[in-house]
């Protein structure tokens, strides 16, 4: 079986085809493949010997809401500033 791609070479690609109104997903990052597995109709899916999805490629079929997460420190600082105001 294949092993995980070296960290410095890992990538996640989301492409949108405007004519087909379809999102396409490709990734060799196991962490994100696990999160996206139920939203992607897989055309290619490869596993390593521990059962991790090391490659996932296909069409995004579910509804996706992509938000930029703020880290806990930023939220704590903002909350403190609000409390002091």
C-alpha positions as CSV (number, residue, x, y, z in Angstrom):
1,X,0.0,0.0,0.0
2,X,1.0,3.6,-0.5
3,X,2.2,5.7,2.4
4,X,1.2,9.3,3.1
5,X,2.7,12.0,0.9
6,X,5.4,14.0,2.7
7,X,3.9,17.0,4.6
8,X,5.7,19.6,2.5
9,X,4.2,18.1,-0.7
10,X,0.6,17.6,0.5
11,X,-2.2,19.6,-1.2
12,X,-5.9,20.2,-1.2
13,X,-7.5,21.5,-4.3
14,X,-11.1,22.7,-4.8
15,X,-12.1,23.6,-8.3
16,X,-15.3,25.1,-9.5
17,X,-16.7,24.4,-13.0
18,X,-19.0,27.3,-13.7
19,X,-20.6,25.7,-16.8
20,X,-21.4,22.5,-15.0
21,X,-22.0,24.3,-11.7
22,X,-20.0,21.6,-10.0
23,X,-17.2,21.6,-7.4
24,X,-14.3,19.1,-7.7
25,X,-12.1,18.0,-4.8
26,X,-8.6,16.6,-4.8
27,X,-6.4,16.0,-1.8
28,X,-3.6,13.8,-0.5
29,X,-4.0,15.1,3.1
30,X,-5.5,12.3,5.3
31,X,-6.9,14.8,7.9
32,X,-9.0,16.6,5.3
33,X,-9.9,13.5,3.3
34,X,-11.5,12.1,6.4
35,X,-13.5,15.3,6.9
36,X,-14.6,15.6,3.2
37,X,-15.2,11.8,2.6
38,X,-19.0,12.0,3.1
39,X,-19.3,15.1,0.9
40,X,-17.3,13.8,-2.1
41,X,-18.5,11.3,-4.7
42,X,-15.2,9.6,-5.1
43,X,-13.7,8.9,-8.5
44,X,-10.4,7.9,-6.8
45,X,-10.0,6.8,-3.2
46,X,-6.8,5.2,-1.9
47,X,-6.1,4.0,1.6
48,X,-2.8,3.2,3.5
49,X,-2.3,0.1,5.6
50,X,-3.8,1.8,8.7
51,X,-7.1,2.6,7.0
52,X,-6.5,6.3,6.4
53,X,-7.8,7.8,3.2
54,X,-4.5,9.0,1.7
55,X,-6.0,10.2,-1.6
56,X,-9.5,11.4,-2.4
57,X,-10.6,12.8,-5.7
58,X,-14.1,13.4,-7.0
59,X,-17.2,15.6,-7.2
60,X,-18.5,17.5,-4.2
61,X,-22.1,16.4,-3.8
62,X,-23.1,17.8,-0.4
63,X,-23.8,21.3,0.7
64,X,-20.5,23.0,1.8
65,X,-20.1,26.0,4.1
66,X,-16.5,27.1,4.3
67,X,-15.7,29.4,7.1
68,X,-12.4,30.8,8.2
69,X,-11.9,29.7,11.8
70,X,-10.5,32.1,14.3
71,X,-8.2,30.7,16.9
72,X,-9.0,30.7,20.6
73,X,-6.5,33.4,21.4
74,X,-8.0,35.9,18.9
75,X,-11.5,35.2,20.3
76,X,-10.3,35.6,23.9
77,X,-8.6,39.0,23.1
78,X,-11.7,40.2,21.3
79,X,-14.0,39.1,24.1
80,X,-11.7,40.9,26.7
81,X,-11.8,44.1,24.6
82,X,-15.6,43.9,24.4
83,X,-15.9,43.4,28.1
84,X,-13.6,46.4,28.8
85,X,-15.5,48.7,26.5
